[in-house]
Amino acid sequence: MNQQPGLRERKKQRTRETIARAAHELFAERGYYVTTLPDIAEAADVSTRTIFAYFPSKEDILFSDFPLMKEALARALAERPEGVDAPRSPPPSTSCRSEATARGRNGRRPKTSRR
């Protein structure tokens, strides 16, 4: 039996990966809130409607690689020699701190009153 996915499935996976990669690059470059779905669609060379065929929301694109990151972290922790601490990472960049500040404590942007 041939376990390799067919052409259609491989094309769908490539499109999904292209959308996610384009979105993550734009999120890193511009920020999550500033990046629009039409921006992502243009960068991925697909229509906005196509994005919704692969991801229910912009937030789902943001976290699309979370399972891979979780797996890589678990593997790195399991392979770390006993008694060795993780290396210290540099402090977050100013843009990360300002983004965290803009989101507030609960991770969401605070509601602003409209007059």
Secondary structure, DSSP 4 states (H G I P E B T S, - for coil): ---SPPHHHHHHHHHHHHHHHHHHHHHHHH-TTT--HHHHHHHHTS-HHHHHHH-SSHHHHHTTTHHHHHHHHHHHHHHSPTTPPPPPPPPPPHHHHHHHHHH-TTSSPPP----
